[in-house]
Amino acid sequence: MMLSVSVVAGGVYLWPQMVVLTAGSNGVYALFTTTAVAMAVTSMQIAWTARTQHRPYTGALQDTWGKWGLWILFPIGALTIVGLDATMLSLFGDMMRTFFYPMTPRVVTMAIIVLAGVWIAVRPLNTVARIVQFWFPLVLLSALFLMSLSLTNLRFARALIPSTTLVVPQWARASLATWFLYANGATTASLVPHVRWKKPGGAIWVGVGAIGLQGSMLLMLYAITLGTLGPPAVARLQWPIIYVFSLVTVRTFFLKGVGIFVIITWTTAMVLYLAVHFFALGWNLESLATASARHRWWITALVAGAVWFLANLVPSDVDARWILFRLFNPLDLAWTALIVPLSLGRAIIRSHRKGGAASCSES
């Protein structure tokens, strides 16, 4: 559940405007492609971490690349995830101000969300896991409830049928535009060693299942949004899912709209998303600190403060989208596609060498 909430949840409110703008009805091909890539990356991360048996992520890096490699590679990954979280927080603040709290400065809205994330992230791992275990199913059920209510508004069912002609450049750009939903930094590699797995390959199957679950949620949201508004409207609207849910009406004596469900669901998802990222990054930074400086609460607070500060530096949602789609997506995907396979390959070679050396010493 922590892996599931560390992806998709922080950016689902942006889905699927950029993909439809880039590839139209063929955006579904991009979703399947990026989900498959995320599954492969997650599997390789888990296989690499299982071979090192060090925790958290910084331990696996040092065991694989040495001390110099740790101090070169970890800051790059840490800065990347901080930049992603700041961009997503900025966009979320813009969305909340536009639709729900126009009179509230976004700096206040973002501060409340960050403080709630820190309140969770400074707690021990088992407490964070229990909080996620309680709230994440409620978020999923709320999202499914909203999507089920939206089914009555489907008007463009034919738009869901992709073209038989696949234009490679459009497919590639749309696939790249989806990557930010699956980027979660070192969360997977940090958590895997702390679970007692009944079978050696259990972690990989759970990781792939978590990515698949979130991919299926994206597919349902894609179908409902495209089928309700049509490709032209989805491509032009900044937050098309908001408009889809705004069309839902519930004729009961106690419920006249679903706006409150949207606020609660997305705010909770955003808080959990940031909390898991804050926890993983603060945990890894604590492992690098000296024994006298190991106070994860203030390290986590510094990480959260940096995210909040950077989010406020983004002037508008237009600039945030440019940072997200033009800068972050290509950099993070290239970095992940390079480091994860190389780390797994190096860990395999080192384990074989250790095994060979051990057998020689025994003989």
DOKOL-243719 format. One record per residue (C-alpha): residue in three letters; x, y, z; chain; residue number from 1. Coordinates in Angstrom, 3 decimals, always signed. Layout:
{"ALA"; {X; Y; Z}; "A"; NUM}
...
This chain:
{"MET"; {+0.000; +0.000; +0.000}; "A"; 1}
{"MET"; {+2.884; +2.365; +0.709}; "A"; 2}
{"LEU"; {+4.261; +1.661; -2.759}; "A"; 3}
{"SER"; {+0.835; +2.200; -4.323}; "A"; 4}
{"VAL"; {+0.248; +5.513; -2.590}; "A"; 5}
{"SER"; {+3.766; +6.729; -3.436}; "A"; 6}
{"VAL"; {+2.862; +6.660; -7.137}; "A"; 7}
{"VAL"; {-0.120; +8.029; -9.081}; "A"; 8}
{"ALA"; {-1.852; +9.440; -5.978}; "A"; 9}
{"GLY"; {+0.056; +12.709; -6.098}; "A"; 10}
{"GLY"; {-0.829; +13.546; -9.685}; "A"; 11}
{"VAL"; {-4.078; +11.845; -10.622}; "A"; 12}
{"TYR"; {-5.848; +15.225; -10.754}; "A"; 13}
{"LEU"; {-3.737; +16.052; -13.855}; "A"; 14}
{"TRP"; {-4.742; +12.903; -15.714}; "A"; 15}
{"PRO"; {-5.145; +12.523; -18.678}; "A"; 16}
{"GLN"; {-4.984; +15.980; -20.281}; "A"; 17}
{"MET"; {-1.384; +15.891; -21.527}; "A"; 18}
{"VAL"; {-1.648; +12.337; -22.873}; "A"; 19}
{"VAL"; {-4.815; +13.104; -24.862}; "A"; 20}
{"LEU"; {-3.337; +16.389; -26.073}; "A"; 21}
{"THR"; {-0.310; +14.479; -27.379}; "A"; 22}
{"ALA"; {-1.811; +11.245; -28.715}; "A"; 23}
{"GLY"; {-5.586; +11.662; -28.740}; "A"; 24}
{"SER"; {-7.509; +8.401; -28.420}; "A"; 25}
{"ASN"; {-4.242; +6.480; -28.817}; "A"; 26}
{"GLY"; {-3.207; +7.665; -25.377}; "A"; 27}
{"VAL"; {-4.233; +4.270; -24.016}; "A"; 28}
{"TYR"; {-1.211; +2.774; -25.759}; "A"; 29}
{"ALA"; {+1.017; +5.179; -23.861}; "A"; 30}
{"LEU"; {-0.601; +4.221; -20.551}; "A"; 31}
{"PHE"; {+0.061; +0.524; -21.120}; "A"; 32}
{"THR"; {+3.636; +1.263; -22.184}; "A"; 33}
{"THR"; {+4.522; +3.406; -19.187}; "A"; 34}
{"THR"; {+2.836; +0.993; -16.783}; "A"; 35}
{"ALA"; {+4.878; -1.872; -18.231}; "A"; 36}
{"VAL"; {+8.075; +0.174; -17.893}; "A"; 37}
{"ALA"; {+7.191; +1.017; -14.281}; "A"; 38}
{"MET"; {+6.596; -2.681; -13.548}; "A"; 39}
{"ALA"; {+9.979; -3.582; -15.038}; "A"; 40}
{"VAL"; {+11.768; -0.830; -13.105}; "A"; 41}
{"THR"; {+10.077; -1.860; -9.854}; "A"; 42}
{"SER"; {+11.026; -5.502; -10.407}; "A"; 43}
{"MET"; {+14.664; -4.580; -11.042}; "A"; 44}
{"GLN"; {+14.758; -2.311; -7.973}; "A"; 45}
{"ILE"; {+13.423; -5.087; -5.781}; "A"; 46}
{"ALA"; {+15.787; -7.688; -7.254}; "A"; 47}
{"TRP"; {+18.737; -5.340; -6.730}; "A"; 48}
{"THR"; {+17.786; -4.528; -3.127}; "A"; 49}
{"ALA"; {+17.256; -8.217; -2.341}; "A"; 50}
{"ARG"; {+20.807; -8.988; -3.470}; "A"; 51}
{"THR"; {+22.413; -6.302; -1.338}; "A"; 52}
{"GLN"; {+20.419; -6.965; +1.852}; "A"; 53}
{"HIS"; {+21.252; -3.461; +3.076}; "A"; 54}
{"ARG"; {+18.795; -0.902; +4.301}; "A"; 55}
{"PRO"; {+17.667; +1.637; +3.594}; "A"; 56}
{"TYR"; {+18.322; +2.749; +0.008}; "A"; 57}
{"THR"; {+21.596; +4.438; +0.902}; "A"; 58}
{"GLY"; {+22.955; +1.142; +2.228}; "A"; 59}
{"ALA"; {+22.128; -0.619; -1.033}; "A"; 60}
{"LEU"; {+23.824; +2.162; -2.993}; "A"; 61}
{"GLN"; {+26.984; +2.002; -0.908}; "A"; 62}
{"ASP"; {+27.132; -1.786; -1.074}; "A"; 63}
{"THR"; {+26.780; -1.657; -4.858}; "A"; 64}
{"TRP"; {+28.784; +1.430; -5.839}; "A"; 65}
{"GLY"; {+30.978; +2.121; -2.845}; "A"; 66}
{"LYS"; {+31.177; +5.248; -0.721}; "A"; 67}
{"TRP"; {+32.050; +7.581; -3.587}; "A"; 68}
{"GLY"; {+29.229; +6.191; -5.684}; "A"; 69}
{"LEU"; {+26.818; +6.719; -2.791}; "A"; 70}
{"TRP"; {+27.704; +10.400; -2.429}; "A"; 71}
{"ILE"; {+27.432; +10.972; -6.168}; "A"; 72}
{"LEU"; {+24.258; +9.022; -6.952}; "A"; 73}
{"PHE"; {+22.107; +9.628; -3.879}; "A"; 74}
{"PRO"; {+22.052; +13.464; -4.036}; "A"; 75}
{"ILE"; {+20.935; +13.326; -7.664}; "A"; 76}
{"GLY"; {+18.028; +11.028; -6.842}; "A"; 77}
{"ALA"; {+17.123; +13.037; -3.721}; "A"; 78}
{"LEU"; {+17.048; +16.343; -5.589}; "A"; 79}
{"THR"; {+14.931; +14.755; -8.311}; "A"; 80}
{"ILE"; {+12.241; +13.528; -5.940}; "A"; 81}
{"VAL"; {+12.208; +16.842; -4.033}; "A"; 82}
{"GLY"; {+11.728; +18.683; -7.327}; "A"; 83}
{"LEU"; {+8.900; +16.347; -8.326}; "A"; 84}
{"ASP"; {+7.110; +16.736; -4.998}; "A"; 85}
{"ALA"; {+7.450; +20.522; -5.132}; "A"; 86}
{"THR"; {+5.990; +20.632; -8.648}; "A"; 87}
{"MET"; {+3.100; +18.332; -7.766}; "A"; 88}
{"LEU"; {+2.366; +20.325; -4.605}; "A"; 89}
{"SER"; {+2.364; +23.582; -6.584}; "A"; 90}
{"LEU"; {-0.088; +22.174; -9.123}; "A"; 91}
{"PHE"; {-2.306; +20.790; -6.376}; "A"; 92}
{"GLY"; {-2.376; +24.188; -4.672}; "A"; 93}
{"ASP"; {-3.351; +25.841; -7.957}; "A"; 94}
{"MET"; {-6.113; +23.317; -8.526}; "A"; 95}
{"MET"; {-7.542; +23.757; -5.022}; "A"; 96}
{"ARG"; {-7.481; +27.542; -5.320}; "A"; 97}
{"THR"; {-9.130; +27.498; -8.739}; "A"; 98}
{"PHE"; {-12.022; +25.168; -7.938}; "A"; 99}
{"PHE"; {-12.553; +24.958; -4.183}; "A"; 100}
{"TYR"; {-10.846; +27.744; -2.185}; "A"; 101}
{"PRO"; {-10.506; +30.821; -4.411}; "A"; 102}
{"MET"; {-10.156; +33.188; -1.442}; "A"; 103}
{"THR"; {-7.469; +31.164; +0.314}; "A"; 104}
{"PRO"; {-3.864; +31.819; -0.728}; "A"; 105}
{"ARG"; {-2.281; +28.674; -2.101}; "A"; 106}
{"VAL"; {+0.694; +29.154; +0.224}; "A"; 107}
{"VAL"; {-1.659; +28.415; +3.138}; "A"; 108}
{"THR"; {-3.248; +25.402; +1.443}; "A"; 109}
{"MET"; {+0.143; +23.918; +0.593}; "A"; 110}
{"ALA"; {+1.442; +24.561; +4.126}; "A"; 111}
{"ILE"; {-1.472; +22.648; +5.661}; "A"; 112}
{"ILE"; {-0.895; +19.695; +3.333}; "A"; 113}
{"VAL"; {+2.850; +19.649; +4.026}; "A"; 114}
{"LEU"; {+2.344; +19.853; +7.794}; "A"; 115}
{"ALA"; {-0.095; +16.941; +7.668}; "A"; 116}
{"GLY"; {+2.449; +14.950; +5.638}; "A"; 117}
{"VAL"; {+5.218; +15.720; +8.126}; "A"; 118}
{"TRP"; {+2.979; +14.730; +11.052}; "A"; 119}
{"ILE"; {+2.759; +11.250; +9.520}; "A"; 120}
{"ALA"; {+6.292; +11.010; +8.153}; "A"; 121}
{"VAL"; {+8.131; +11.606; +11.441}; "A"; 122}
{"ARG"; {+6.603; +8.511; +12.989}; "A"; 123}
{"PRO"; {+8.170; +5.009; +12.994}; "A"; 124}
{"LEU"; {+7.812; +2.802; +9.936}; "A"; 125}
{"ASN"; {+5.150; +0.542; +11.452}; "A"; 126}
{"THR"; {+3.028; +3.567; +12.406}; "A"; 127}
{"VAL"; {+3.335; +5.115; +8.950}; "A"; 128}
{"ALA"; {+2.402; +1.765; +7.424}; "A"; 129}
{"ARG"; {-0.679; +1.447; +9.640}; "A"; 130}
{"ILE"; {-1.847; +4.954; +8.764}; "A"; 131}
{"VAL"; {-1.483; +4.175; +5.057}; "A"; 132}
{"GLN"; {-3.153; +0.809; +5.589}; "A"; 133}
{"PHE"; {-6.191; +2.517; +7.114}; "A"; 134}
{"TRP"; {-6.589; +5.487; +4.748}; "A"; 135}
{"PHE"; {-5.489; +4.149; +1.383}; "A"; 136}
{"PRO"; {-8.396; +1.658; +0.975}; "A"; 137}
{"LEU"; {-10.812; +4.471; +1.829}; "A"; 138}
{"VAL"; {-9.232; +6.647; -0.856}; "A"; 139}
{"LEU"; {-9.565; +3.833; -3.390}; "A"; 140}
{"LEU"; {-13.183; +3.166; -2.461}; "A"; 141}
{"SER"; {-14.009; +6.867; -2.678}; "A"; 142}
{"ALA"; {-12.393; +7.083; -6.110}; "A"; 143}
{"LEU"; {-14.314; +4.024; -7.299}; "A"; 144}
{"PHE"; {-17.526; +5.521; -5.902}; "A"; 145}
{"LEU"; {-16.979; +8.761; -7.818}; "A"; 146}
{"MET"; {-16.159; +6.896; -11.032}; "A"; 147}
{"SER"; {-19.250; +4.709; -10.716}; "A"; 148}
{"LEU"; {-21.426; +7.802; -10.376}; "A"; 149}
{"SER"; {-19.773; +9.282; -13.472}; "A"; 150}
{"LEU"; {-20.665; +6.320; -15.690}; "A"; 151}
{"THR"; {-24.123; +7.747; -16.338}; "A"; 152}
{"ASN"; {-22.554; +10.734; -18.128}; "A"; 153}
{"LEU"; {-20.673; +8.784; -20.807}; "A"; 154}
{"ARG"; {-21.464; +10.375; -24.174}; "A"; 155}
{"PHE"; {-18.431; +9.655; -26.327}; "A"; 156}
{"ALA"; {-18.001; +5.895; -26.120}; "A"; 157}
{"ARG"; {-16.502; +5.725; -29.613}; "A"; 158}
{"ALA"; {-13.655; +7.970; -28.494}; "A"; 159}
{"LEU"; {-12.417; +5.122; -26.308}; "A"; 160}
{"ILE"; {-11.589; +2.998; -29.351}; "A"; 161}
{"PRO"; {-7.942; +3.673; -30.296}; "A"; 162}
{"SER"; {-6.809; +3.922; -33.882}; "A"; 163}
{"THR"; {-5.195; +0.905; -35.514}; "A"; 164}
{"THR"; {-2.441; +3.209; -36.773}; "A"; 165}
{"LEU"; {+0.230; +3.905; -34.171}; "A"; 166}
{"VAL"; {+2.236; +7.077; -34.751}; "A"; 167}
{"VAL"; {+5.518; +6.392; -32.983}; "A"; 168}
{"PRO"; {+6.523; +10.005; -32.132}; "A"; 169}
{"GLN"; {+3.118; +10.729; -30.594}; "A"; 170}
{"TRP"; {+3.144; +7.426; -28.720}; "A"; 171}
{"ALA"; {+6.631; +8.126; -27.351}; "A"; 172}
{"ARG"; {+5.752; +11.652; -26.184}; "A"; 173}
{"ALA"; {+2.526; +10.469; -24.567}; "A"; 174}
{"SER"; {+4.362; +7.637; -22.807}; "A"; 175}
{"LEU"; {+6.920; +10.122; -21.505}; "A"; 176}
{"ALA"; {+4.117; +12.410; -20.322}; "A"; 177}
{"THR"; {+2.815; +9.611; -18.083}; "A"; 178}
{"TRP"; {+6.094; +8.820; -16.337}; "A"; 179}
{"PHE"; {+5.759; +11.321; -13.469}; "A"; 180}
{"LEU"; {+2.851; +9.268; -12.124}; "A"; 181}
{"TYR"; {+5.140; +6.293; -11.459}; "A"; 182}
{"ALA"; {+8.278; +8.061; -10.214}; "A"; 183}
{"ASN"; {+8.703; +7.474; -6.481}; "A"; 184}
{"GLY"; {+12.406; +7.916; -5.861}; "A"; 185}
{"ALA"; {+13.910; +5.395; -3.469}; "A"; 186}
{"THR"; {+10.678; +4.382; -1.732}; "A"; 187}
{"THR"; {+10.564; +0.854; -3.151}; "A"; 188}
{"ALA"; {+14.220; +0.064; -2.492}; "A"; 189}
{"SER"; {+13.949; +1.432; +1.059}; "A"; 190}
{"LEU"; {+10.870; -0.553; +2.075}; "A"; 191}
{"VAL"; {+11.508; -4.007; +0.590}; "A"; 192}
{"PRO"; {+14.131; -5.216; +3.139}; "A"; 193}
{"HIS"; {+11.752; -4.493; +6.042}; "A"; 194}
{"VAL"; {+9.087; -6.998; +5.008}; "A"; 195}
{"ARG"; {+9.243; -10.694; +5.873}; "A"; 196}
{"TRP"; {+8.598; -12.401; +2.554}; "A"; 197}
{"LYS"; {+7.305; -15.958; +2.567}; "A"; 198}
{"LYS"; {+8.785; -16.676; -0.863}; "A"; 199}
{"PRO"; {+11.958; -15.286; -2.500}; "A"; 200}
{"GLY"; {+10.016; -13.741; -5.376}; "A"; 201}
{"GLY"; {+7.150; -12.462; -3.252}; "A"; 202}
{"ALA"; {+8.426; -8.897; -3.156}; "A"; 203}
{"ILE"; {+8.557; -8.656; -6.942}; "A"; 204}
{"TRP"; {+4.997; -9.913; -7.340}; "A"; 205}
{"VAL"; {+3.715; -7.493; -4.703}; "A"; 206}
{"GLY"; {+5.568; -4.595; -6.327}; "A"; 207}
{"VAL"; {+4.268; -5.434; -9.787}; "A"; 208}
{"GLY"; {+0.765; -5.834; -8.350}; "A"; 209}
{"ALA"; {+0.931; -2.393; -6.707}; "A"; 210}
{"ILE"; {+1.938; -0.758; -9.986}; "A"; 211}
{"GLY"; {-0.731; -2.738; -11.842}; "A"; 212}
{"LEU"; {-3.406; -1.640; -9.365}; "A"; 213}
{"GLN"; {-2.597; +2.011; -9.902}; "A"; 214}
{"GLY"; {-2.346; +1.475; -13.642}; "A"; 215}
{"SER"; {-5.858; +0.036; -13.660}; "A"; 216}
{"MET"; {-7.117; +3.092; -11.766}; "A"; 217}
{"LEU"; {-5.529; +5.345; -14.387}; "A"; 218}
{"LEU"; {-7.140; +3.302; -17.150}; "A"; 219}
{"MET"; {-10.590; +3.695; -15.575}; "A"; 220}
{"LEU"; {-10.102; +7.429; -15.106}; "A"; 221}
{"TYR"; {-8.871; +7.716; -18.684}; "A"; 222}
{"ALA"; {-11.944; +5.918; -20.023}; "A"; 223}
{"ILE"; {-14.426; +7.898; -17.928}; "A"; 224}
{"THR"; {-12.831; +11.263; -18.698}; "A"; 225}
{"LEU"; {-12.473; +10.644; -22.421}; "A"; 226}
{"GLY"; {-15.910; +9.056; -22.711}; "A"; 227}
{"THR"; {-17.598; +11.901; -20.830}; "A"; 228}
{"LEU"; {-15.938; +14.964; -22.349}; "A"; 229}
{"GLY"; {-14.522; +13.730; -25.650}; "A"; 230}
{"PRO"; {-10.922; +14.139; -26.873}; "A"; 231}
{"PRO"; {-11.121; +17.860; -27.892}; "A"; 232}
{"ALA"; {-12.419; +18.967; -24.497}; "A"; 233}
{"VAL"; {-9.989; +16.775; -22.536}; "A"; 234}
{"ALA"; {-7.072; +18.170; -24.520}; "A"; 235}
{"ARG"; {-8.085; +21.767; -23.788}; "A"; 236}
{"LEU"; {-9.131; +21.588; -20.143}; "A"; 237}
{"GLN"; {-6.374; +21.901; -17.550}; "A"; 238}
{"TRP"; {-8.030; +19.636; -14.989}; "A"; 239}
{"PRO"; {-10.555; +17.568; -16.966}; "A"; 240}
{"ILE"; {-11.353; +15.138; -14.150}; "A"; 241}
{"ILE"; {-12.740; +18.026; -12.091}; "A"; 242}
{"TYR"; {-15.252; +18.765; -14.832}; "A"; 243}
{"VAL"; {-16.190; +15.093; -15.098}; "A"; 244}
{"PHE"; {-16.958; +14.855; -11.385}; "A"; 245}
{"SER"; {-18.741; +18.224; -11.380}; "A"; 246}
{"LEU"; {-21.346; +16.720; -13.722}; "A"; 247}
{"VAL"; {-22.303; +14.123; -11.131}; "A"; 248}
{"THR"; {-25.548; +14.818; -9.267}; "A"; 249}
{"VAL"; {-26.943; +12.731; -6.434}; "A"; 250}
{"ARG"; {-30.639; +13.222; -5.721}; "A"; 251}
{"THR"; {-30.909; +12.560; -2.018}; "A"; 252}
{"PHE"; {-32.072; +14.658; +0.910}; "A"; 253}
{"PHE"; {-28.583; +14.854; +2.449}; "A"; 254}
{"LEU"; {-26.256; +14.969; -0.562}; "A"; 255}
{"LYS"; {-26.562; +17.423; -3.452}; "A"; 256}
{"GLY"; {-23.113; +17.172; -5.002}; "A"; 257}
{"VAL"; {-19.858; +15.258; -4.767}; "A"; 258}
{"GLY"; {-17.477; +18.169; -4.312}; "A"; 259}
{"ILE"; {-16.818; +17.257; -0.683}; "A"; 260}
{"PHE"; {-15.826; +13.733; -1.746}; "A"; 261}
{"VAL"; {-13.379; +15.138; -4.286}; "A"; 262}
{"ILE"; {-11.763; +17.409; -1.704}; "A"; 263}
{"ILE"; {-11.466; +14.701; +0.939}; "A"; 264}
{"THR"; {-10.252; +12.000; -1.464}; "A"; 265}
{"TRP"; {-7.633; +14.035; -3.298}; "A"; 266}
{"THR"; {-6.383; +15.868; -0.219}; "A"; 267}
{"THR"; {-5.966; +12.601; +1.666}; "A"; 268}
{"ALA"; {-4.189; +11.020; -1.302}; "A"; 269}
{"MET"; {-1.860; +14.015; -1.613}; "A"; 270}
{"VAL"; {-1.027; +13.977; +2.099}; "A"; 271}
{"LEU"; {-0.255; +10.242; +2.045}; "A"; 272}
{"TYR"; {+1.777; +10.632; -1.150}; "A"; 273}
{"LEU"; {+3.952; +13.344; +0.380}; "A"; 274}
{"ALA"; {+4.159; +11.577; +3.744}; "A"; 275}
{"VAL"; {+5.598; +8.395; +2.230}; "A"; 276}
{"HIS"; {+8.096; +10.389; +0.162}; "A"; 277}
{"PHE"; {+9.089; +12.524; +3.185}; "A"; 278}
{"PHE"; {+9.483; +9.409; +5.301}; "A"; 279}
{"ALA"; {+11.661; +7.559; +2.772}; "A"; 280}
{"LEU"; {+13.900; +10.538; +2.050}; "A"; 281}
{"GLY"; {+14.230; +11.541; +5.710}; "A"; 282}
{"TRP"; {+15.033; +7.955; +6.643}; "A"; 283}
{"ASN"; {+17.791; +7.747; +4.046}; "A"; 284}
{"LEU"; {+19.251; +11.118; +5.013}; "A"; 285}
{"GLU"; {+19.251; +10.056; +8.659}; "A"; 286}
{"SER"; {+21.326; +7.010; +7.760}; "A"; 287}
{"LEU"; {+23.998; +9.330; +6.350}; "A"; 288}
{"ALA"; {+24.120; +11.585; +9.412}; "A"; 289}
{"THR"; {+26.471; +11.105; +12.334}; "A"; 290}
{"ALA"; {+25.236; +9.303; +15.432}; "A"; 291}
{"SER"; {+24.823; +12.597; +17.328}; "A"; 292}
{"ALA"; {+22.800; +14.153; +14.512}; "A"; 293}
{"ARG"; {+20.371; +11.312; +13.884}; "A"; 294}
{"HIS"; {+17.066; +12.991; +14.616}; "A"; 295}
{"ARG"; {+14.781; +12.057; +11.789}; "A"; 296}
{"TRP"; {+12.053; +14.466; +12.796}; "A"; 297}
{"TRP"; {+14.069; +17.571; +12.011}; "A"; 298}
{"ILE"; {+15.636; +16.004; +8.904}; "A"; 299}
{"THR"; {+12.146; +15.182; +7.628}; "A"; 300}
{"ALA"; {+10.959; +18.687; +8.514}; "A"; 301}
{"LEU"; {+13.832; +20.178; +6.512}; "A"; 302}
{"VAL"; {+12.924; +18.025; +3.504}; "A"; 303}
{"ALA"; {+9.277; +19.049; +3.755}; "A"; 304}
{"GLY"; {+10.240; +22.695; +4.194}; "A"; 305}
{"ALA"; {+12.373; +22.537; +1.045}; "A"; 306}
{"VAL"; {+9.454; +21.050; -0.897}; "A"; 307}
{"TRP"; {+7.087; +23.758; +0.361}; "A"; 308}
{"PHE"; {+9.582; +26.534; -0.376}; "A"; 309}
{"LEU"; {+10.293; +25.320; -3.908}; "A"; 310}
{"ALA"; {+6.572; +24.870; -4.587}; "A"; 311}
{"ASN"; {+6.017; +28.529; -3.730}; "A"; 312}
{"LEU"; {+8.753; +29.554; -6.159}; "A"; 313}
{"VAL"; {+6.748; +28.177; -9.089}; "A"; 314}
{"PRO"; {+4.809; +31.215; -10.321}; "A"; 315}
{"SER"; {+1.888; +29.510; -12.062}; "A"; 316}
{"ASP"; {+0.445; +26.190; -13.146}; "A"; 317}
{"VAL"; {+1.714; +26.861; -16.679}; "A"; 318}
{"ASP"; {+5.287; +27.002; -15.403}; "A"; 319}
{"ALA"; {+4.699; +23.948; -13.209}; "A"; 320}
{"ARG"; {+3.463; +21.943; -16.186}; "A"; 321}
{"TRP"; {+6.488; +22.983; -18.210}; "A"; 322}
{"ILE"; {+8.799; +21.859; -15.382}; "A"; 323}
{"LEU"; {+6.921; +18.589; -15.022}; "A"; 324}
{"PHE"; {+6.559; +17.549; -18.645}; "A"; 325}
{"ARG"; {+9.542; +19.226; -20.306}; "A"; 326}
{"LEU"; {+12.166; +18.963; -17.593}; "A"; 327}
{"PHE"; {+11.373; +16.402; -14.912}; "A"; 328}
{"ASN"; {+9.901; +13.562; -16.996}; "A"; 329}
{"PRO"; {+12.822; +13.183; -19.429}; "A"; 330}
{"LEU"; {+15.476; +13.628; -16.740}; "A"; 331}
{"ASP"; {+13.979; +11.197; -14.239}; "A"; 332}
{"LEU"; {+13.132; +8.538; -16.808}; "A"; 333}
{"ALA"; {+16.627; +8.692; -18.313}; "A"; 334}
{"TRP"; {+18.219; +8.594; -14.862}; "A"; 335}
{"THR"; {+16.060; +5.680; -13.694}; "A"; 336}
{"ALA"; {+16.543; +3.697; -16.915}; "A"; 337}
{"LEU"; {+20.311; +4.096; -16.513}; "A"; 338}
{"ILE"; {+20.910; +3.584; -12.791}; "A"; 339}
{"VAL"; {+18.482; +0.781; -11.925}; "A"; 340}
{"PRO"; {+19.639; -1.777; -14.546}; "A"; 341}
{"LEU"; {+23.302; -0.901; -13.926}; "A"; 342}
{"SER"; {+22.866; -1.301; -10.160}; "A"; 343}
{"LEU"; {+21.172; -4.665; -10.599}; "A"; 344}
{"GLY"; {+23.858; -5.856; -13.010}; "A"; 345}
{"ARG"; {+26.664; -4.724; -10.714}; "A"; 346}
{"ALA"; {+24.997; -6.369; -7.703}; "A"; 347}
{"ILE"; {+24.693; -9.656; -9.625}; "A"; 348}
{"ILE"; {+28.367; -9.555; -10.623}; "A"; 349}
{"ARG"; {+29.482; -8.734; -7.064}; "A"; 350}
{"SER"; {+27.366; -11.535; -5.585}; "A"; 351}
{"HIS"; {+28.831; -14.027; -8.052}; "A"; 352}
{"ARG"; {+32.334; -12.888; -7.189}; "A"; 353}
{"LYS"; {+31.658; -13.212; -3.476}; "A"; 354}
{"GLY"; {+30.181; -16.670; -4.022}; "A"; 355}
{"GLY"; {+33.204; -17.723; -6.052}; "A"; 356}
{"ALA"; {+35.602; -16.374; -3.469}; "A"; 357}
{"ALA"; {+33.742; -18.169; -0.686}; "A"; 358}
{"SER"; {+33.852; -21.503; -2.537}; "A"; 359}
{"CYS"; {+37.604; -21.097; -3.169}; "A"; 360}
{"SER"; {+38.272; -20.372; +0.516}; "A"; 361}
{"GLU"; {+36.281; -23.433; +1.555}; "A"; 362}
{"SER"; {+38.188; -25.663; -0.829}; "A"; 363}
